[in-house]
Amino acid sequence: MMGFHRWARVIGTGIGLVALLLGLTSLPGLAIAVEDYTYADLGHRSFVGEDLTGASLAAADAREADFAGADLSQTILTKGSFYKAHMPGVNLTESFADRVIFDGADLTDAIVVDAIMTSSTFSEAIIDGADFSGTILDRYQISKMCDRATGTNSVTGVATRDSLGCP
């Protein structure tokens, strides 16, 4: 059986750990602020140069929105619509963008490395200089994108055709 002093030490240690954990989570440097734009109407809005790393834009309607130079790495874009969105220089590295509409979007010089973009569409999207290295895309979309793939990404130095595996 534990004595009083031993119980007091165990309880004191537990209270100290809880206080430490609560104190650590309130430090500004450890706080992680992630934007949630799930199902949001973002049409025609400007996100130029913004850091949206890790944000959720799942099922967001971002038609004709401006994401020029924005960091959308590690974002969730599932079922979103980026129809005719202005996205030159956007960073979509490691994003999860399945079933997304990029039709007519300007993805000039975009960095789309190691992303998942299954069942997404890129009809009439401008992909000059975009780097799709390591990104999972549907074969049909790749073949259509290879028909118009040109340029080399100014940041990664990778040719669009090479990143898509075009013949």
SVG drawing of the C-alpha trace seen along z (x, -y; Angstrom):
<svg xmlns="http://www.w3.org/2000/svg" viewBox="-20 -39 37 41">
<polyline fill="none" stroke="black" stroke-width="0.4" points="0.0,0.0 1.3,-3.4 2.0,-5.9 0.7,-9.5 4.0,-11.0 4.1,-8.6 0.5,-9.5 1.3,-13.1 4.3,-12.8 2.4,-10.8 -0.5,-13.4 2.0,-16.3 3.8,-14.8 0.5,-14.3 -0.6,-17.9 2.9,-19.1 2.7,-17.2 -0.8,-18.5 0.3,-22.1 3.4,-21.6 1.3,-20.3 -1.3,-23.1 1.5,-25.6 3.2,-24.2 0.0,-24.2 -0.5,-27.8 2.9,-28.9 2.5,-30.9 5.4,-29.1 3.7,-25.7 0.2,-26.7 -0.7,-25.4 -3.3,-27.5 -4.8,-25.8 -7.5,-27.5 -10.7,-25.6 -12.4,-26.6 -14.4,-23.4 -17.5,-24.0 -16.7,-27.7 -17.6,-30.0 -14.2,-31.4 -15.1,-32.5 -13.3,-35.6 -11.4,-36.0 -7.7,-36.9 -5.2,-34.6 -2.2,-36.1 1.1,-35.0 -0.8,-33.7 0.5,-30.7 -2.3,-28.2 -0.1,-25.3 -2.2,-22.4 -5.5,-24.2 -8.7,-22.4 -10.4,-23.6 -12.4,-20.4 -15.5,-21.0 -14.7,-24.7 -15.9,-26.7 -12.9,-28.7 -14.0,-29.6 -11.8,-32.3 -10.1,-32.9 -6.6,-34.2 -3.9,-32.0 -0.9,-33.4 2.3,-32.5 0.3,-31.0 1.5,-28.1 -1.1,-25.4 1.3,-22.6 -0.2,-19.8 -3.7,-21.0 -6.9,-19.0 -8.7,-20.1 -11.0,-17.1 -14.1,-17.8 -13.1,-21.4 -13.7,-23.6 -10.8,-25.7 -12.5,-26.4 -10.5,-29.2 -8.6,-29.9 -5.5,-32.1 -2.8,-29.9 0.6,-30.8 3.5,-29.9 1.3,-28.1 2.8,-25.4 0.6,-22.3 3.3,-20.0 1.9,-17.0 -1.6,-18.2 -4.6,-15.8 -6.6,-16.9 -8.8,-14.1 -11.9,-14.8 -11.0,-18.5 -11.9,-20.6 -8.9,-22.5 -10.5,-23.1 -9.4,-26.4 -7.1,-27.1 -3.8,-28.9 -1.2,-26.6 1.8,-28.3 5.0,-27.5 3.1,-25.6 4.9,-23.2 2.7,-20.1 5.2,-17.6 4.2,-14.4 0.5,-15.2 -2.5,-12.9 -4.8,-14.2 -6.8,-11.1 -10.1,-11.8 -9.2,-15.5 -9.7,-17.3 -7.4,-19.7 -9.4,-20.5 -7.9,-23.6 -5.8,-24.3 -2.6,-26.2 0.3,-24.0 3.3,-25.8 6.3,-25.2 4.3,-23.3 6.2,-20.5 4.1,-17.4 7.0,-15.2 5.8,-12.3 2.1,-13.3 -0.5,-10.6 -2.7,-11.5 -5.1,-9.5 -3.6,-8.2 -6.2,-9.9 -5.5,-13.3 -1.7,-12.7 -2.2,-11.9 -4.3,-15.0 -1.9,-17.2 1.1,-15.8 -0.6,-17.1 0.0,-20.7 2.8,-20.4 5.6,-22.9 8.2,-24.8 10.4,-24.2 9.6,-25.1 11.6,-28.2 12.0,-26.9 12.6,-23.1 14.2,-23.2 12.1,-20.3 10.4,-20.3 6.7,-19.9 6.8,-17.0 9.4,-15.1 7.4,-15.6 4.3,-14.1 6.3,-11.2 5.3,-12.3 6.9,-10.3"/>
</svg>
